[in-house]
Amino acid sequence: MEEFQERIDQATTALILLSRAFEQLELKHSDLLSKDYPFTVCLLEFVRGMLHWQDTINNHMEAIKRGETADS
């Protein structure tokens, strides 16, 4: 599970950097960037979702380390 958490962290960091680059290009190249855009939400919302998911997983793992159950 630790490796998975590290991969989520790496993916989230990469998506944050991608989102920043996207924002810088969006005004001049919105037609090109929106063509075949693979997400149903804006990239920033996708990043926020990833951060929330990462937080959920990290909190769950911390609770397990403390000996708490997921429902505690």
C-alpha positions in Angstrom: 0.0 0.0 0.0 2.9 2.3 0.6 4.0 2.0 -3.0 0.5 2.9 -4.1 0.4 5.9 -1.9 3.8 7.0 -3.3 2.4 6.6 -6.9 -0.7 8.7 -6.1 1.6 11.4 -4.6 3.7 11.4 -7.8 0.6 11.4 -10.0 -1.0 14.3 -8.1 2.3 16.3 -8.3 2.5 15.7 -12.0 -1.2 16.7 -12.5 -0.7 19.9 -10.5 2.2 20.8 -12.8 0.2 19.9 -15.8 -2.7 22.0 -14.6 -0.4 25.0 -14.2 1.0 24.6 -17.7 -2.5 24.2 -19.0 -3.7 27.4 -17.4 -0.8 29.3 -19.0 -1.6 28.1 -22.5 -5.4 28.0 -22.2 -6.1 31.6 -23.4 -4.1 31.3 -26.6 -4.7 27.7 -27.4 -8.1 26.8 -26.0 -9.3 25.3 -29.3 -6.3 22.9 -29.5 -6.4 22.0 -25.8 -10.1 21.3 -25.8 -10.0 19.0 -28.8 -10.5 15.4 -27.7 -10.1 16.5 -24.0 -10.3 13.2 -22.1 -11.9 14.4 -18.9 -15.6 15.2 -18.0 -14.5 18.0 -15.7 -11.9 20.8 -16.0 -8.3 19.7 -15.2 -8.3 21.7 -11.9 -11.4 19.9 -10.7 -9.7 16.6 -11.6 -6.6 17.6 -9.6 -8.9 18.5 -6.6 -10.5 15.1 -6.9 -7.2 13.4 -6.9 -6.1 15.3 -3.9 -9.3 14.4 -2.0 -8.9 10.7 -3.0 -5.2 10.8 -1.8 -6.3 12.4 1.5 -9.0 9.7 2.0 -6.5 6.9 1.4 -3.8 8.5 3.6 -6.3 9.1 6.5 -7.5 5.5 6.2 -4.0 4.2 6.4 -3.2 6.4 9.4 -6.3 5.2 11.2 -5.1 1.6 10.5 -1.7 2.4 12.0 -3.3 3.8 15.1 -5.3 0.6 15.4 -8.7 2.2 14.5 -11.1 0.6 12.1 -12.4 2.3 9.0 -15.8 2.9 10.7 -14.4 4.3 14.0 
